[in-house]
Amino acid sequence: MERNIAVYNCDGALLQWIDAKRLARLIASGSVARVHKRRSGRVSRVCLHQRPGEAPPSFLTDYVGTKYSFRQHLGDGHYCFRLRALGDNPREERDLAPEEVRPIFLRVVLDCQRAAA
């Protein structure tokens, strides 16, 4: 039999290629979370459930961190980028870096300048 069905783990990493007989055994054991089919009805790939003891799936946002700027749409249809506030109140209009976080912010800025020089 042809091994033409891709098997992915819970976080989207390709594990292996299997045939239809092996797919039937995986489905019978309850290991399959999703089955993706083509328009013709042929199974193209399957995604497995997270197994006990396996690390939870990681996403790009886990590594990127917080966005410090966002698009602010203007009344005339254009947009500009606005800095997000660093304090407890994300909607703060006047003070983007309140007193309690200003030393941390300045330390990061100085470290970035030192690395670039």
N, CA, C and O atoms as a MOPAC input file, in Angstrom:
PM7 MOZYME 1SCF
protein

 N      0.82900 1    -1.19400 1     0.00000 1
 C      0.00000 1     0.00000 1     0.00000 1
 C      0.87200 1     1.25600 1     0.00000 1
 O      2.00100 1     1.25800 1     0.49100 1
 N      0.31800 1     2.30300 1    -0.55800 1
 C      1.04500 1     3.57300 1    -0.59200 1
 C      0.93900 1     4.29000 1     0.74000 1
 O     -0.11900 1     4.31700 1     1.37000 1
 N      2.03700 1     4.86000 1     1.15000 1
 C      2.03200 1     5.68800 1     2.36000 1
 C      1.84500 1     7.13500 1     1.92800 1
 O      2.81900 1     7.85400 1     1.70700 1
 N      0.60100 1     7.55500 1     1.81000 1
 C      0.32900 1     8.89100 1     1.29000 1
 C     -0.52700 1     9.72700 1     2.23600 1
 O     -1.08700 1    10.73700 1     1.80900 1
 N     -0.64600 1     9.34500 1     3.49800 1
 C     -1.40900 1    10.10700 1     4.48000 1
 C     -0.42700 1    10.64300 1     5.51900 1
 O      0.26400 1     9.87600 1     6.18900 1
 N     -0.37600 1    11.95500 1     5.64300 1
 C      0.54200 1    12.58700 1     6.59100 1
 C     -0.06700 1    12.57900 1     7.98900 1
 O     -1.26000 1    12.83700 1     8.15300 1
 N      0.74900 1    12.28500 1     8.98800 1
 C      0.30600 1    12.28300 1    10.38400 1
 C      1.05300 1    13.40000 1    11.11200 1
 O      2.28300 1    13.45000 1    11.10000 1
 N      0.28600 1    14.29800 1    11.74800 1
 C      0.84900 1    15.42200 1    12.49000 1
 C      0.51500 1    15.27400 1    13.96500 1
 O     -0.55900 1    14.77900 1    14.30700 1
 N      1.42300 1    15.69600 1    14.84900 1
 C      1.09400 1    15.67100 1    16.27900 1
 C      0.25900 1    16.89800 1    16.62800 1
 O     -0.10200 1    17.67000 1    15.74000 1
 N     -0.05000 1    17.08600 1    17.90700 1
 C     -1.00900 1    18.12200 1    18.30500 1
 C     -0.52700 1    19.54500 1    18.02500 1
 O     -1.35300 1    20.44700 1    17.89100 1
 N      0.78800 1    19.77400 1    17.93200 1
 C      1.25900 1    21.14100 1    17.65300 1
 C      1.61100 1    21.36300 1    16.18800 1
 O      2.18100 1    22.39800 1    15.84500 1
 N      1.28200 1    20.40900 1    15.31600 1
 C      1.43800 1    20.62800 1    13.89000 1
 C      2.73000 1    20.13600 1    13.28100 1
 O      2.99200 1    20.41800 1    12.11100 1
 N      3.54900 1    19.41500 1    14.02200 1
 C      4.79500 1    18.88900 1    13.47300 1
 C      4.52500 1    17.55200 1    12.77400 1
 O      3.81100 1    16.69900 1    13.30000 1
 N      5.10300 1    17.38700 1    11.59300 1
 C      4.92800 1    16.15500 1    10.83000 1
 C      5.63400 1    15.01500 1    11.53300 1
 O      6.82400 1    15.10900 1    11.83600 1
 N      4.91200 1    13.94100 1    11.79200 1
 C      5.49700 1    12.77000 1    12.43700 1
 C      5.93400 1    11.72600 1    11.42300 1
 O      7.08500 1    11.28900 1    11.42200 1
 N      4.99500 1    11.32500 1    10.55100 1
 C      5.31000 1    10.28000 1     9.57900 1
 C      4.22900 1    10.21600 1     8.51100 1
 O      3.21000 1    10.90300 1     8.58200 1
 N      4.48200 1     9.37500 1     7.52900 1
 C      3.51500 1     9.09100 1     6.45900 1
 C      3.02100 1     7.67700 1     6.67800 1
 O      3.81500 1     6.77300 1     6.93700 1
 N      1.69900 1     7.47400 1     6.57600 1
 C      1.12900 1     6.15300 1     6.81800 1
 C      0.19700 1     5.75700 1     5.67600 1
 O     -0.12200 1     6.56900 1     4.80800 1
 N     -0.22900 1     4.50700 1     5.69000 1
 C     -1.18400 1     4.01900 1     4.69200 1
 C     -2.58500 1     3.96200 1     5.30500 1
 O     -2.76200 1     4.24200 1     6.49000 1
 N     -3.56900 1     3.60000 1     4.49800 1
 C     -4.96700 1     3.60000 1     4.93400 1
 C     -5.22600 1     2.56300 1     6.03500 1
 O     -6.05400 1     2.79100 1     6.91700 1
 N     -4.53200 1     1.44400 1     5.98800 1
 C     -4.71500 1     0.40000 1     7.00400 1
 C     -4.28000 1     0.90500 1     8.38500 1
 O     -4.96600 1     0.69300 1     9.38400 1
 N     -3.14300 1     1.56700 1     8.41400 1
 C     -2.64400 1     2.12900 1     9.68400 1
 C     -3.55700 1     3.25100 1    10.17300 1
 O     -3.76100 1     3.39300 1    11.37800 1
 N     -4.11300 1     4.05700 1     9.24900 1
 C     -5.04800 1     5.11200 1     9.62300 1
 C     -6.28100 1     4.52500 1    10.30600 1
 O     -6.75500 1     5.06500 1    11.30500 1
 N     -6.79500 1     3.43200 1     9.77600 1
 C     -7.95800 1     2.79000 1    10.38000 1
 C     -7.66800 1     2.34700 1    11.81200 1
 O     -8.53200 1     2.45400 1    12.68100 1
 N     -6.45600 1     1.84900 1    12.06100 1
 C     -6.08100 1     1.44700 1    13.43000 1
 C     -5.96800 1     2.66200 1    14.34900 1
 O     -6.37200 1     2.59600 1    15.51000 1
 N     -5.42600 1     3.76700 1    13.84300 1
 C     -5.32800 1     4.98500 1    14.65900 1
 C     -6.71000 1     5.52000 1    15.02400 1
 O     -6.93900 1     5.91600 1    16.16600 1
 N     -7.62400 1     5.53300 1    14.07000 1
 C     -8.98100 1     6.01600 1    14.33400 1
 C     -9.68600 1     5.10700 1    15.33200 1
 O    -10.38500 1     5.58600 1    16.22500 1
 N     -9.50600 1     3.79300 1    15.18500 1
 C    -10.13100 1     2.83500 1    16.10000 1
 C     -9.60800 1     2.98500 1    17.52600 1
 O    -10.34300 1     2.74600 1    18.48400 1
 N     -8.34600 1     3.38000 1    17.67100 1
 C     -7.77300 1     3.54200 1    19.01700 1
 C     -8.14300 1     4.87700 1    19.64900 1
 O     -7.88900 1     5.08600 1    20.83500 1
 N     -8.74400 1     5.79100 1    18.86900 1
 C     -9.15400 1     7.08700 1    19.40800 1
 C     -8.03400 1     8.10900 1    19.47700 1
 O     -8.14100 1     9.08500 1    20.21900 1
 N     -6.96800 1     7.91000 1    18.72500 1
 C     -5.82300 1     8.81900 1    18.76400 1
 C     -5.96800 1    10.01800 1    17.84400 1
 O     -5.22700 1    10.99000 1    17.98600 1
 N     -6.90300 1     9.97300 1    16.90600 1
 C     -7.01400 1    11.00300 1    15.86900 1
 C     -7.96100 1    12.11600 1    16.32200 1
 O     -9.10400 1    11.85800 1    16.70100 1
 N     -7.47200 1    13.34800 1    16.27800 1
 C     -8.29200 1    14.51200 1    16.63600 1
 C     -9.04600 1    15.04700 1    15.42100 1
 O    -10.23400 1    15.35400 1    15.52200 1
 N     -8.36800 1    15.16300 1    14.26600 1
 C     -8.98100 1    15.70700 1    13.04800 1
 C     -8.50900 1    14.91600 1    11.84300 1
 O     -7.36500 1    14.46800 1    11.77200 1
 N     -9.42000 1    14.75700 1    10.90300 1
 C     -9.10500 1    14.12000 1     9.62500 1
 C     -9.37700 1    15.13900 1     8.53000 1
 O    -10.48300 1    15.67300 1     8.44000 1
 N     -8.38300 1    15.41300 1     7.69800 1
 C     -8.52200 1    16.36100 1     6.59500 1
 C     -8.64400 1    15.57500 1     5.30300 1
 O     -7.79900 1    14.73700 1     4.99000 1
 N     -9.71200 1    15.85700 1     4.55200 1
 C     -9.95700 1    15.14700 1     3.30000 1
 C     -9.92300 1    16.11000 1     2.12700 1
 O    -10.18500 1    17.30400 1     2.27200 1
 N     -9.59600 1    15.57000 1     0.97100 1
 C     -9.64800 1    16.33900 1    -0.27400 1
 C    -11.08300 1    16.34800 1    -0.78300 1
 O    -11.94200 1    15.65500 1    -0.23700 1
 N    -11.34200 1    17.12300 1    -1.81700 1
 C    -12.68700 1    17.18000 1    -2.39000 1
 C    -13.16300 1    15.81100 1    -2.87900 1
 O    -14.35500 1    15.50300 1    -2.85400 1
 N    -12.23200 1    15.02400 1    -3.31100 1
 C    -12.57500 1    13.69600 1    -3.82100 1
 C    -12.94300 1    12.73400 1    -2.70000 1
 O    -13.46500 1    11.64900 1    -2.95800 1
 N    -12.67100 1    13.12900 1    -1.44200 1
 C    -12.97700 1    12.26800 1    -0.30700 1
 C    -11.78100 1    11.50200 1     0.21500 1
 O    -11.87100 1    10.83200 1     1.24400 1
 N    -10.65500 1    11.59500 1    -0.48800 1
 C     -9.44300 1    10.90800 1    -0.04100 1
 C     -8.83700 1    11.64200 1     1.15200 1
 O     -8.76000 1    12.87100 1     1.15500 1
 N     -8.41100 1    10.89700 1     2.15700 1
 C     -7.79200 1    11.49100 1     3.34000 1
 C     -6.39200 1    11.95200 1     2.97600 1
 O     -5.60000 1    11.18200 1     2.43300 1
 N     -6.08600 1    13.21900 1     3.27800 1
 C     -4.76500 1    13.74400 1     2.95500 1
 C     -3.86700 1    13.83200 1     4.18600 1
 O     -2.65700 1    13.63000 1     4.08500 1
 N     -4.45200 1    14.13300 1     5.34900 1
 C     -3.64400 1    14.21400 1     6.57900 1
 C     -4.53700 1    14.04900 1     7.78800 1
 O     -5.75000 1    14.24400 1     7.71700 1
 N     -3.91600 1    13.68500 1     8.90600 1
 C     -4.62200 1    13.55900 1    10.17900 1
 C     -3.79700 1    14.23800 1    11.26100 1
 O     -2.56800 1    14.28600 1    11.19100 1
 N     -4.49600 1    14.76100 1    12.26300 1
 C     -3.85000 1    15.38100 1    13.41700 1
 C     -4.20600 1    14.55100 1    14.64500 1
 O     -5.35800 1    14.15900 1    14.83200 1
 N     -3.21100 1    14.29200 1    15.47100 1
 C     -3.40200 1    13.45500 1    16.64600 1
 C     -3.78100 1    14.28500 1    17.86800 1
 O     -3.50300 1    15.48200 1    17.92800 1
 N     -4.42000 1    13.63100 1    18.84300 1
 C     -4.71100 1    14.25500 1    20.13200 1
 C     -3.41300 1    14.44200 1    20.90800 1
 O     -2.41300 1    13.77800 1    20.63800 1
 N     -3.44300 1    15.35100 1    21.87300 1
 C     -2.30300 1    15.52300 1    22.76600 1
 C     -2.27200 1    14.33400 1    23.71600 1
 O     -3.27700 1    14.01700 1    24.35100 1
 N     -1.13100 1    13.68300 1    23.81300 1
 C     -0.99800 1    12.50900 1    24.67300 1
 C     -0.67800 1    12.93200 1    26.10300 1
 O     -0.10000 1    13.99900 1    26.31100 1
 N     -1.04100 1    12.11800 1    27.08900 1
 C     -0.69900 1    12.44100 1    28.48100 1
 C      0.81700 1    12.55000 1    28.64000 1
 O      1.56600 1    11.70300 1    28.15200 1
 N      1.24700 1    13.58200 1    29.31500 1
 C      2.66500 1    13.80400 1    29.53300 1
 C      3.35700 1    14.56100 1    28.42400 1
 O      4.51400 1    14.95400 1    28.57300 1
 N      2.66600 1    14.77700 1    27.30300 1
 C      3.24000 1    15.52000 1    26.19000 1
 C      3.11700 1    17.01700 1    26.46800 1
 O      2.12300 1    17.46200 1    27.04200 1
 N      4.11000 1    17.78400 1    26.06800 1
 C      4.08000 1    19.23300 1    26.27600 1
 C      2.94000 1    19.84200 1    25.47700 1
 O      2.64200 1    19.37000 1    24.38000 1
 N      2.29200 1    20.88400 1    26.00300 1
 C      1.21400 1    21.52300 1    25.24700 1
 C      1.75400 1    22.18500 1    23.98900 1
 O      2.93200 1    22.54000 1    23.93600 1
 N      0.90900 1    22.35600 1    22.97500 1
 C      1.37500 1    22.96100 1    21.72300 1
 C      1.91000 1    24.36700 1    21.95900 1
 O      1.38200 1    25.11200 1    22.78500 1
 N      2.95700 1    24.72200 1    21.23000 1
 C      3.50300 1    26.07500 1    21.32100 1
 C      3.13400 1    26.83100 1    20.05400 1
 O      3.05200 1    26.25500 1    18.96900 1
 N      2.91400 1    28.11600 1    20.21100 1
 C      2.52200 1    28.96300 1    19.10200 1
 C      3.52700 1    30.09200 1    18.95000 1
 O      4.29400 1    30.36900 1    19.87200 1
 N      3.53000 1    30.74000 1    17.80600 1
 C      4.47400 1    31.82100 1    17.53500 1
 C      4.32700 1    32.95300 1    18.54900 1
 O      5.32200 1    33.57400 1    18.92200 1
 N      3.09900 1    33.23100 1    19.00300 1
 C      2.89400 1    34.32600 1    19.94600 1
 C      3.55500 1    34.04500 1    21.29100 1
 O      3.80800 1    34.97800 1    22.05300 1
 N      3.83900 1    32.78500 1    21.59800 1
 C      4.54700 1    32.46500 1    22.83400 1
 C      5.96700 1    33.00900 1    22.81400 1
 O      6.52300 1    33.32900 1    23.86400 1
 N      6.55800 1    33.11500 1    21.62700 1
 C      7.93200 1    33.56200 1    21.50600 1
 C      8.05600 1    35.02900 1    21.13300 1
 O      9.05300 1    35.67000 1    21.46400 1
 N      7.06100 1    35.56400 1    20.45200 1
 C      7.11400 1    36.94400 1    19.98300 1
 C      6.93300 1    37.91700 1    21.13200 1
 O      7.62300 1    38.93500 1    21.18600 1
 N      6.02200 1    37.63000 1    22.05300 1
 C      5.77500 1    38.51200 1    23.17900 1
 C      4.64900 1    39.49000 1    22.90500 1
 O      3.82000 1    39.27100 1    22.02200 1
 N      4.62900 1    40.57200 1    23.67200 1
 C      3.55900 1    41.55700 1    23.59100 1
 C      3.80400 1    42.52600 1    22.45400 1
 O      4.94700 1    42.88600 1    22.16900 1
 N      2.75000 1    42.93900 1    21.81600 1
 C      2.86900 1    43.97000 1    20.78800 1
 C      2.89100 1    45.32500 1    21.48500 1
 O      2.01700 1    45.62400 1    22.29900 1
 N      3.88300 1    46.13800 1    21.16700 1
 C      3.99200 1    47.44700 1    21.80200 1
 C      3.46100 1    48.56800 1    20.92000 1
 O      3.47100 1    49.73300 1    21.31900 1
 N      3.00300 1    48.22500 1    19.73700 1
 C      2.36500 1    49.22000 1    18.89100 1
 C      1.18600 1    48.54800 1    18.18800 1
 O      1.14400 1    47.32600 1    18.04500 1
 N      0.25200 1    49.35100 1    17.76400 1
 C     -0.91400 1    48.82800 1    17.07300 1
 C     -1.40000 1    49.85600 1    16.07200 1
 O     -1.06400 1    51.03700 1    16.16800 1
 N     -2.19400 1    49.40300 1    15.10700 1
 C     -2.75100 1    50.30800 1    14.10800 1
 C     -3.89600 1    51.09700 1    14.70700 1
 O     -4.81700 1    50.53700 1    15.29900 1
 N     -3.82300 1    52.39900 1    14.54300 1
 C     -4.91400 1    53.26300 1    14.98400 1
 C     -5.54900 1    53.83100 1    13.72300 1
 O     -4.90500 1    54.56600 1    12.97400 1
 N     -6.80800 1    53.49100 1    13.49000 1
 C     -7.50200 1    53.95600 1    12.29600 1
 C     -7.98400 1    55.38700 1    12.50100 1
 O     -8.57900 1    55.71200 1    13.52900 1
 N     -7.72500 1    56.22600 1    11.52400 1
 C     -8.10700 1    57.62100 1    11.58400 1
 C     -9.44200 1    57.83300 1    10.89100 1
 O     -9.90200 1    56.96900 1    10.14500 1
 N    -10.06400 1    58.97600 1    11.13300 1
 C    -11.38300 1    59.26700 1    10.59600 1
 C    -11.43700 1    59.35500 1     9.08900 1
 O    -12.49000 1    59.10900 1     8.50000 1
 N    -10.32300 1    59.70200 1     8.43800 1
 C    -10.34000 1    59.86400 1     6.98500 1
 C    -10.02200 1    58.57000 1     6.23000 1
 O     -9.81100 1    58.59900 1     5.01800 1
 N     -9.98600 1    57.44900 1     6.93200 1
 C     -9.73400 1    56.17300 1     6.28000 1
 C     -8.28700 1    55.72000 1     6.33900 1
 O     -8.00600 1    54.55700 1     6.05200 1
 N     -7.37000 1    56.58500 1     6.69600 1
 C     -5.96500 1    56.22200 1     6.82900 1
 C     -5.72400 1    55.63500 1     8.21700 1
 O     -6.62600 1    55.58900 1     9.05300 1
 N     -4.51500 1    55.19600 1     8.44200 1
 C     -4.15500 1    54.69300 1     9.75800 1
 C     -2.72600 1    55.10600 1    10.08700 1
 O     -1.94600 1    55.46100 1     9.20300 1
 N     -2.40400 1    55.05500 1    11.35400 1
 C     -1.04500 1    55.30100 1    11.81000 1
 C     -0.75600 1    54.29200 1    12.91200 1
 O     -1.67300 1    53.65300 1    13.42800 1
 N      0.50500 1    54.14700 1    13.27100 1
 C      0.84900 1    53.24700 1    14.36200 1
 C      0.93800 1    54.04000 1    15.65300 1
 O      1.54100 1    55.11300 1    15.68900 1
 N      0.34300 1    53.51800 1    16.70500 1
 C      0.32500 1    54.17100 1    18.00400 1
 C      0.99000 1    53.24300 1    18.99700 1
 O      0.80800 1    52.02800 1    18.92300 1
 N      1.76100 1    53.79400 1    19.92900 1
 C      2.40400 1    52.97800 1    20.95200 1
 C      1.39600 1    52.55100 1    22.00400 1
 O      0.52000 1    53.32400 1    22.39200 1
 N      1.52600 1    51.33000 1    22.45600 1
 C      0.65900 1    50.80800 1    23.50200 1
 C      1.24600 1    51.20900 1    24.85700 1
 O      2.46500 1    51.22200 1    25.02500 1
 N      0.39200 1    51.53200 1    25.81300 1
 C      0.84300 1    51.93500 1    27.14900 1
 C      1.48300 1    50.75000 1    27.86300 1
 O      1.08500 1    49.60600 1    27.64300 1
 N      2.47600 1    51.01400 1    28.72100 1
 C      3.19800 1    49.95900 1    29.40800 1
 C      2.65100 1    49.66200 1    30.80000 1
 O      3.01300 1    48.64000 1    31.38300 1
 N      1.81400 1    50.49800 1    31.33900 1
 C      1.32500 1    50.31100 1    32.70500 1
 C      0.15700 1    49.35300 1    32.79500 1
 O     -0.08100 1    48.55900 1    31.88500 1
 N     -0.57300 1    49.43200 1    33.89900 1
 C     -1.72000 1    48.56500 1    34.13300 1
 C     -2.91000 1    48.94300 1    33.27000 1
 O     -3.74400 1    48.09400 1    32.95800 1
 N     -2.99600 1    50.20100 1    32.88200 1
 C     -4.13300 1    50.67300 1    32.09800 1
 C     -3.73000 1    50.75700 1    30.62600 1
 O     -3.05300 1    51.70800 1    30.23700 1
 N     -4.13200 1    49.77900 1    29.79000 1
 C     -3.70300 1    49.80600 1    28.39000 1
 C     -4.33100 1    50.91600 1    27.57000 1
 O     -3.84900 1    51.20800 1    26.47600 1
 N     -5.38900 1    51.54400 1    28.05900 1
 C     -6.05800 1    52.61100 1    27.32100 1
 C     -5.57600 1    53.99500 1    27.74900 1
 O     -6.18100 1    55.00100 1    27.37900 1
 N     -4.50900 1    54.05500 1    28.51300 1
 C     -4.01700 1    55.33200 1    29.01300 1
 C     -3.55900 1    56.21400 1    27.85500 1
 O     -2.80000 1    55.77100 1    26.99300 1
 N     -4.01200 1    57.43100 1    27.83900 1
 C     -3.74600 1    58.32600 1    26.71000 1
 C     -2.49900 1    59.18400 1    26.89400 1
 O     -1.77100 1    59.42000 1    25.93000 1
 N     -2.23900 1    59.65000 1    28.10600 1
 C     -1.18800 1    60.65500 1    28.27900 1
 C      0.18900 1    60.05200 1    28.52200 1
 O      1.15500 1    60.43400 1    27.86200 1
 N      0.28900 1    59.12800 1    29.44400 1
 C      1.58500 1    58.65700 1    29.89700 1
 C      1.81200 1    57.22200 1    29.41800 1
 O      1.25400 1    56.28400 1    29.98700 1
 N      2.62300 1    57.04800 1    28.37800 1
 C      2.85000 1    55.71200 1    27.84700 1
 C      3.74100 1    54.87100 1    28.74800 1
 O      3.62000 1    53.64600 1    28.75200 1
 N      4.62400 1    55.49000 1    29.50400 1
 C      5.49500 1    54.76400 1    30.42800 1
 C      5.33300 1    55.36300 1    31.82400 1
 O      6.03900 1    56.31200 1    32.16400 1
 N      4.40900 1    54.82500 1    32.65100 1
 C      4.20700 1    55.34900 1    33.99700 1
 C      5.46300 1    55.20000 1    34.85700 1
 O      6.38700 1    54.46900 1    34.50000 1
 N      5.48400 1    55.89000 1    35.97600 1
 C      6.66100 1    55.93400 1    36.84400 1
 C      7.13200 1    54.54700 1    37.28300 1
 O      8.33600 1    54.31000 1    37.38200 1
 N      6.19400 1    53.62300 1    37.55000 1
 C      6.60100 1    52.31800 1    38.09100 1
 C      7.29800 1    51.43200 1    37.05500 1
 O      8.02700 1    50.51700 1    37.43700 1
 N      7.09500 1    51.67600 1    35.76100 1
 C      7.74900 1    50.85400 1    34.74300 1
 C      8.80300 1    51.61700 1    33.95100 1
 O      9.47800 1    51.03300 1    33.10300 1
 N      8.95500 1    52.90600 1    34.21200 1
 C      9.90900 1    53.70500 1    33.44400 1
 C     11.35600 1    53.23100 1    33.58700 1
 O     12.05500 1    53.19900 1    32.57400 1
 N     11.86100 1    52.85700 1    34.78000 1
 C     13.25300 1    52.37000 1    34.85900 1
 C     13.48500 1    51.09900 1    34.03600 1
 O     14.54300 1    50.93700 1    33.42800 1
 N     12.51300 1    50.21300 1    34.01700 1
 C     12.64300 1    48.98300 1    33.23200 1
 C     12.68400 1    49.31900 1    31.75000 1
 O     13.50300 1    48.78000 1    31.00500 1
 N     11.80700 1    50.20400 1    31.32800 1
 C     11.74000 1    50.61200 1    29.91800 1
 C     13.05400 1    51.27100 1    29.49100 1
 O     13.58800 1    50.96000 1    28.42600 1
 N     13.57000 1    52.17300 1    30.31200 1
 C     14.81600 1    52.86400 1    29.96800 1
 C     15.99600 1    51.89600 1    29.92600 1
 O     16.89200 1    52.06300 1    29.09800 1
 N     16.01600 1    50.88600 1    30.80200 1
 C     17.08800 1    49.89500 1    30.80700 1
 C     17.08100 1    49.10700 1    29.48900 1
 O     18.13900 1    48.84900 1    28.91400 1
 N     15.90900 1    48.73100 1    29.02100 1
 C     15.78200 1    47.99700 1    27.75700 1
 C     16.24600 1    48.85600 1    26.59800 1
 O     16.95800 1    48.37700 1    25.71600 1
 N     15.84500 1    50.13300 1    26.58900 1
 C     16.25800 1    51.04000 1    25.51900 1
 C     17.76700 1    51.20800 1    25.50800 1
 O     18.37800 1    51.16200 1    24.44000 1
 N     18.38700 1    51.40100 1    26.67100 1
 C     19.83200 1    51.55600 1    26.73800 1
 C     20.55900 1    50.28700 1    26.32600 1
 O     21.58800 1    50.36800 1    25.65400 1
 N     20.05900 1    49.11900 1    26.70500 1
 C     20.68000 1    47.86000 1    26.29600 1
 C     20.61000 1    47.68400 1    24.78600 1
 O     21.55600 1    47.18500 1    24.17700 1
 N     19.50600 1    48.08600 1    24.18000 1
 C     19.36500 1    47.97400 1    22.72400 1
 C     20.33000 1    48.91600 1    22.01100 1
 O     20.90900 1    48.56000 1    20.98500 1
 N     20.49800 1    50.10300 1    22.55100 1
 C     21.40900 1    51.06600 1    21.92800 1
 C     22.84500 1    50.59600 1    22.04300 1
 O     23.63400 1    50.78300 1    21.11700 1
 N     23.19700 1    49.98600 1    23.16900 1
 C     24.55300 1    49.50700 1    23.37400 1
 C     24.86800 1    48.36300 1    22.41300 1
 O     25.97600 1    48.28300 1    21.88200 1
 N     23.88500 1    47.47100 1    22.18700 1
 C     24.09600 1    46.33700 1    21.28700 1
 C     24.23000 1    46.78500 1    19.83600 1
 O     24.96900 1    46.17400 1    19.06400 1
 N     23.52200 1    47.84500 1    19.46300 1
 C     23.56300 1    48.31600 1    18.08100 1
 C     24.84000 1    49.07700 1    17.77000 1
 O     25.24100 1    49.15600 1    16.60900 1
 N     25.48600 1    49.63900 1    18.78200 1
 C     26.68000 1    50.46100 1    18.54400 1
 C     27.91300 1    49.65300 1    18.32300 1
 O     28.98800 1    50.21300 1    18.11100 1

